[in-house]
């Protein structure tokens, strides 16, 4: 069985990579949504993400990341392995996660 959760929005600091979660939280999928009122762009990637190396999410846009399109093909994603970066301080991302219920 799958549980769907919307997590508290992350408010980001300009040009600072921020973990989606500091906990090793396993999920089957996460959707990262850039707030429609953001002033800049959001980028996602690993802990070294920059505006040059990350994948862009435009304001109001969303990107799903699922375990089956993750390198290595494991069944779950650890939120602590995914980072986001904002080009403008105070911009937000919202996270929708899908978890397996025990």
LINRA-V956585 format. One record per residue. N is the residue number from 1. OMEGA is omega as a letter, one per 20 degrees, with the letter a starting at -180 (999 if undefined). NEAR is the number of other C-alpha atoms within 12 Angstrom. D_LAST is the distance of its C-alpha to the last C-alpha in Angstrom with 2 decimals. Layout:
# LINRA-V956585
{{N,OMEGA,NEAR,D_LAST} {N,OMEGA,NEAR,D_LAST}}
This chain:
# LINRA-V956585
{{1,a,9,7.83} {2,r,13,9.06} {3,r,16,9.80} {4,r,18,13.39} {5,r,20,14.94} {6,a,19,18.57} {7,r,19,19.26} {8,a,15,22.55} {9,r,20,25.35} {10,r,29,26.67} {11,a,26,30.43} {12,r,31,31.96} {13,a,21,35.01} {14,r,24,37.58} {15,r,26,37.33} {16,r,25,34.70} {17,a,32,31.52} {18,r,32,28.49} {19,r,30,24.92} {20,r,39,22.31} {21,r,25,20.40} {22,r,15,21.57} {23,r,14,18.08} {24,a,15,16.42} {25,r,22,13.75} {26,r,26,12.16} {27,r,35,12.19} {28,a,31,13.00} {29,r,33,16.05} {30,r,38,18.21} {31,r,30,21.42} {32,a,39,24.10} {33,r,35,26.73} {34,a,37,30.08} {35,a,27,31.45} {36,a,19,34.37} {37,r,17,36.60} {38,r,26,36.27} {39,a,20,39.68} {40,r,28,38.80} {41,r,36,36.43} {42,r,48,32.97} {43,r,42,32.26} {44,a,40,29.06} {45,r,31,28.63} {46,a,22,28.07} {47,r,22,29.47} {48,a,21,33.00} {49,r,26,32.78} {50,r,25,36.12} {51,r,24,37.73} {52,a,16,39.33} {53,a,18,36.34} {54,r,24,33.41} {55,a,24,32.45} {56,r,27,33.84} {57,r,32,32.23} {58,a,26,35.03} {59,a,26,34.85} {60,a,22,32.88} {61,r,22,31.40} {62,r,25,27.80} {63,r,27,26.31} {64,r,24,22.98} {65,a,30,21.54} {66,a,27,19.08} {67,a,24,17.74} {68,r,17,20.14} {69,r,16,23.14} {70,r,21,22.40} {71,a,12,24.84} {72,r,11,23.53} {73,r,13,21.19} {74,a,16,17.92} {75,a,18,14.67} {76,r,27,13.82} {77,r,33,16.26} {78,a,29,16.73} {79,a,36,18.28} {80,r,23,20.52} {81,a,28,22.28} {82,a,35,23.49} {83,r,32,26.52} {84,a,45,28.59} {85,r,42,32.27} {86,r,38,34.50} {87,r,31,38.21} {88,r,22,38.86} {89,r,22,37.67} {90,r,24,35.82} {91,a,33,34.27} {92,r,37,30.64} {93,r,43,27.58} {94,a,32,24.66} {95,r,32,21.18} {96,a,29,18.77} {97,r,33,15.42} {98,a,28,12.76} {99,r,25,9.23} {100,r,18,6.32} {101,r,12,3.78} {102,999,6,0.00}}
